[in-house]
């Protein structure tokens, strides 16, 4: 294949990606959010992979074409099969409501321990630990501001996540936040064990029929990821107890506690959110 042929292929796939329109008409509502969140991520990946191709070799550009085509086809398949009744405006209205609810929940917080830091922390730990769970690739990645109006399902999903993590931020309190990443000793190692047990119990208590819901499955995967991050930090602290400085050792213990606390909240809230969400979207559809 000549360079001209490769350029033509690049132009063609770029046009097909640009022309791809997601329909937002899949039901029920939790399926709509999760499937279109995945479709939006795939479409963004297709667009991103086509950036800067003019500086690449022909063989590399052929790889990019294959990747962008696969991402674009995945986006189409995830958003296909709806009923023709678009719920995009309802998703956008729900997102605005969730933004206000996150702000209200965080209004009483006087420390800097916010959902943005929590999700960044567990995305980072997941990458370092080479986690490849759905959560580390999706739910702990990205901010609502990363997506904008062009990706309403991703905005809604990430704001739902931040609403849950805002509860974690308010619950751990200013004393925990003030001592985080300092040379202060963690208050009680027993607190970590108890939080791990609570998180495990919450995960095991998610009803089997609830796990059939894709939003519950997504949040439960995030809970497992957070708990695994907690395990890694706790194990690291135990293995290196005689090597780490007090501050570094304490940080690992606090990260372990926070991972289990986030896992507990995600697992506990997932079934309730999935149950209430259809009524929420229905409300915006009828207003």
C-alpha positions as CSV (number, residue, x, y, z in Angstrom):
1,X,0.0,0.0,0.0
2,X,1.4,3.4,-1.0
3,X,1.6,6.4,1.2
4,X,-1.2,8.0,-0.8
5,X,-3.4,4.9,-0.1
6,X,-2.6,5.1,3.6
7,X,-3.5,8.8,3.6
8,X,-6.8,8.0,1.9
9,X,-7.5,5.4,4.6
10,X,-6.8,7.8,7.4
11,X,-9.1,10.4,5.8
12,X,-11.8,7.9,5.4
13,X,-11.8,6.6,9.0
14,X,-11.4,10.1,10.4
15,X,-14.6,11.1,8.5
16,X,-16.4,8.0,9.6
17,X,-15.5,8.7,13.2
18,X,-16.6,12.4,12.9
19,X,-19.9,11.3,11.3
20,X,-20.7,8.7,14.1
21,X,-23.7,9.8,16.1
22,X,-24.8,8.0,19.2
23,X,-28.6,7.7,19.6
24,X,-29.1,7.5,23.4
25,X,-32.2,5.4,23.0
26,X,-31.3,2.2,24.7
27,X,-33.4,1.1,27.7
28,X,-33.7,0.5,30.6
29,X,-32.0,3.6,32.0
30,X,-29.0,2.0,33.7
31,X,-28.3,0.1,30.5
32,X,-28.5,3.4,28.7
33,X,-25.9,5.0,31.0
34,X,-23.4,2.2,31.1
35,X,-23.6,1.2,27.4
36,X,-23.3,4.8,26.2
37,X,-20.6,5.6,28.7
38,X,-18.6,2.7,27.1
39,X,-19.6,3.9,23.6
40,X,-18.5,7.5,24.4
41,X,-15.1,6.2,25.7
42,X,-14.6,4.2,22.6
43,X,-15.5,7.1,20.4
44,X,-13.1,9.3,22.3
45,X,-10.4,6.7,21.9
46,X,-11.0,6.5,18.2
47,X,-10.7,10.3,17.9
48,X,-7.6,10.3,20.1
49,X,-5.8,7.6,18.2
50,X,-6.1,9.7,15.0
51,X,-4.3,12.7,16.5
52,X,-0.8,13.4,15.1
53,X,-0.8,10.7,12.5
54,X,1.0,12.9,10.0
55,X,4.2,12.4,11.9
56,X,4.0,8.6,11.9
57,X,5.5,6.0,9.6
58,X,3.1,4.3,7.1
59,X,3.2,1.0,9.1
60,X,2.4,2.8,12.3
61,X,-0.4,4.7,10.5
62,X,-1.9,1.4,9.4
63,X,-2.0,0.2,13.0
64,X,-3.7,3.5,13.9
65,X,-6.3,2.9,11.2
66,X,-7.1,-0.6,12.5
67,X,-7.3,0.7,16.1
68,X,-9.5,3.7,15.3
69,X,-11.8,1.4,13.2
70,X,-12.1,-1.1,16.0
71,X,-13.0,1.7,18.5
72,X,-15.5,3.3,16.2
73,X,-17.2,-0.1,15.5
74,X,-17.3,-0.8,19.3
75,X,-19.0,2.6,19.9
76,X,-21.6,1.9,17.3
77,X,-22.3,-1.6,18.6
78,X,-22.6,-0.4,22.2
79,X,-25.1,2.2,21.2
80,X,-27.1,0.1,18.7
81,X,-30.4,-1.6,19.2
82,X,-32.5,1.2,20.9
83,X,-36.1,2.0,20.6
84,X,-35.7,5.3,18.7
85,X,-36.8,7.5,21.7
86,X,-33.7,9.6,22.6
87,X,-33.0,10.2,26.3
88,X,-30.0,12.5,25.8
89,X,-31.7,15.6,27.1
90,X,-32.8,13.6,30.2
91,X,-29.2,12.5,30.8
92,X,-28.0,16.0,30.6
93,X,-30.6,17.2,33.1
94,X,-29.8,14.4,35.4
95,X,-26.1,15.3,35.2
96,X,-26.9,18.9,36.2
97,X,-28.9,17.7,39.2
98,X,-26.1,15.4,40.2
99,X,-23.6,18.2,40.0
100,X,-25.7,20.2,42.5
101,X,-26.0,17.2,44.8
102,X,-22.3,16.6,44.9
103,X,-21.7,20.3,45.7
104,X,-24.3,20.2,48.4
105,X,-22.8,17.1,49.9
106,X,-19.3,18.7,49.9
107,X,-20.5,22.0,51.2
108,X,-19.9,21.0,54.8
109,X,-16.4,19.7,54.1
110,X,-13.7,22.0,55.4
111,X,-10.7,19.9,54.3
112,X,-9.2,19.2,50.9
113,X,-9.9,15.5,50.9
114,X,-12.4,15.5,47.9
115,X,-13.6,13.0,45.3
116,X,-11.1,14.2,42.8
117,X,-8.2,13.3,45.1
118,X,-9.8,9.9,46.0
119,X,-10.4,8.8,42.4
120,X,-6.9,10.0,41.3
121,X,-5.3,8.1,44.2
122,X,-7.0,4.8,43.3
123,X,-6.5,5.2,39.5
124,X,-2.8,5.7,40.3
125,X,-2.6,2.7,42.7
126,X,-4.4,0.6,40.1
127,X,-2.0,1.5,37.4
128,X,1.0,0.8,39.6
129,X,-0.5,-2.5,40.7
130,X,-1.2,-3.3,37.0
131,X,-4.9,-3.7,37.7
132,X,-6.9,-4.1,34.5
133,X,-10.4,-4.1,36.0
134,X,-13.3,-2.3,34.5
135,X,-13.1,0.2,37.4
136,X,-9.4,1.2,36.9
137,X,-10.0,1.7,33.2
138,X,-13.3,3.5,33.6
139,X,-14.9,4.5,36.9
140,X,-11.8,5.7,38.6
141,X,-10.6,7.6,35.5
142,X,-11.8,10.9,34.2
143,X,-13.6,13.9,35.6
144,X,-17.0,15.2,34.5
145,X,-15.2,18.3,33.1
146,X,-13.2,16.0,30.8
147,X,-16.3,15.1,28.8
148,X,-18.6,18.1,28.5
149,X,-22.0,18.1,26.7
150,X,-20.7,15.9,23.9
151,X,-20.6,12.9,26.2
152,X,-23.6,13.1,28.5
153,X,-23.6,9.4,29.6
154,X,-20.0,9.7,30.8
155,X,-20.7,12.9,32.6
156,X,-23.7,11.3,34.4
157,X,-21.7,8.2,35.4
158,X,-18.7,10.1,36.7
159,X,-21.0,12.4,38.7
160,X,-22.8,9.4,40.2
161,X,-19.3,8.1,41.2
162,X,-18.4,11.5,42.7
163,X,-21.6,11.6,44.7
164,X,-20.6,8.3,46.3
165,X,-17.0,9.4,46.8
166,X,-18.3,12.7,48.3
167,X,-19.9,10.6,51.0
168,X,-16.5,9.0,51.7
169,X,-14.9,12.4,51.9
170,X,-17.4,13.7,54.3
171,X,-17.4,10.5,56.4
172,X,-13.7,10.2,57.0
173,X,-13.7,13.7,58.5
174,X,-11.2,16.5,58.9
175,X,-9.0,14.7,61.5
176,X,-8.2,11.9,59.1
177,X,-7.6,14.4,56.3
178,X,-5.3,16.5,58.5
179,X,-3.1,13.6,59.4
180,X,-3.1,12.1,55.9
181,X,0.5,11.8,54.5
182,X,2.1,13.1,57.7
183,X,4.4,11.5,60.3
184,X,1.5,11.0,62.7
185,X,0.8,7.4,63.5
186,X,-2.4,5.9,62.2
187,X,-4.9,5.8,65.1
188,X,-5.7,2.1,65.3
189,X,-4.7,-0.8,63.0
190,X,-7.8,-2.5,64.2
191,X,-9.8,0.2,62.3
192,X,-8.3,-1.0,59.1
193,X,-9.2,-4.6,59.8
194,X,-12.7,-3.7,60.7
195,X,-13.2,-1.5,57.6
196,X,-11.9,-4.4,55.4
197,X,-14.4,-6.8,57.0
198,X,-17.2,-4.2,56.4
199,X,-16.2,-3.8,52.8
200,X,-16.0,-7.5,52.2
201,X,-19.4,-8.0,53.8
202,X,-20.9,-5.3,51.6
203,X,-19.5,-6.8,48.4
204,X,-20.7,-10.3,49.4
205,X,-24.2,-8.9,50.3
206,X,-24.9,-7.4,46.8
207,X,-27.9,-9.5,45.7
208,X,-27.3,-11.8,42.7
209,X,-30.3,-10.4,40.8
210,X,-28.9,-6.8,41.4
211,X,-25.7,-7.8,39.7
212,X,-27.6,-8.4,36.5
213,X,-27.9,-4.6,36.3
214,X,-24.9,-3.1,34.4
215,X,-24.6,-0.1,36.7
216,X,-24.5,-2.3,39.8
217,X,-21.8,-4.4,38.0
218,X,-19.8,-1.3,37.1
219,X,-19.9,0.1,40.7
220,X,-19.2,-3.3,42.2
221,X,-16.2,-3.7,39.9
222,X,-15.0,-0.3,41.2
223,X,-15.5,-1.5,44.8
224,X,-13.5,-4.6,44.1
225,X,-10.8,-2.4,42.6
226,X,-10.7,-0.1,45.6
227,X,-10.5,-3.0,48.0
228,X,-7.7,-4.6,46.0
229,X,-5.8,-1.3,46.2
230,X,-6.4,-1.3,49.9
231,X,-5.0,-4.9,50.1
232,X,-1.9,-3.8,48.2
233,X,-1.2,-0.9,50.4
234,X,-1.7,-2.9,53.6
235,X,0.5,-5.7,52.3
236,X,3.2,-3.1,51.4
237,X,3.1,-1.6,54.8
238,X,3.4,-5.0,56.5
239,X,6.3,-6.2,54.2
240,X,8.2,-2.9,54.6
241,X,7.5,-2.0,58.2
242,X,11.2,-1.9,59.1
243,X,12.2,-0.1,55.9
244,X,9.8,2.8,55.5
245,X,9.9,6.1,57.2
246,X,7.0,6.7,59.6
247,X,5.3,9.1,57.2
248,X,5.5,6.7,54.2
249,X,4.4,3.7,56.3
250,X,1.5,5.8,57.7
251,X,0.4,6.8,54.2
252,X,0.1,3.2,53.1
253,X,-2.1,2.4,56.1
254,X,-4.3,5.4,55.4
255,X,-4.5,4.4,51.7
256,X,-5.6,0.9,52.8
257,X,-8.3,2.3,55.1
258,X,-9.5,4.7,52.4
259,X,-9.6,1.9,49.8
260,X,-11.8,-0.3,52.0
261,X,-14.0,2.7,52.9
262,X,-14.5,3.6,49.3
263,X,-15.2,-0.1,48.5
264,X,-17.8,-0.2,51.3
265,X,-19.6,2.8,50.0
266,X,-19.6,1.8,46.3
267,X,-20.9,-1.7,47.1
268,X,-23.5,-0.5,49.5
269,X,-24.8,2.3,47.2
270,X,-24.8,0.5,43.9
271,X,-28.1,-1.4,44.2
272,X,-29.9,1.6,45.6
273,X,-28.6,3.9,42.9
274,X,-29.7,1.4,40.2
275,X,-33.1,1.2,41.7
276,X,-33.7,4.9,42.0
277,X,-32.1,6.0,38.7
278,X,-35.0,5.0,36.3
279,X,-37.3,7.2,38.3
280,X,-34.8,10.1,38.2
281,X,-34.4,9.9,34.4
282,X,-38.1,9.4,34.1
283,X,-38.7,12.6,36.0
284,X,-36.5,14.6,33.6
285,X,-38.1,12.9,30.6
286,X,-41.6,14.0,31.8
287,X,-40.6,17.5,32.9
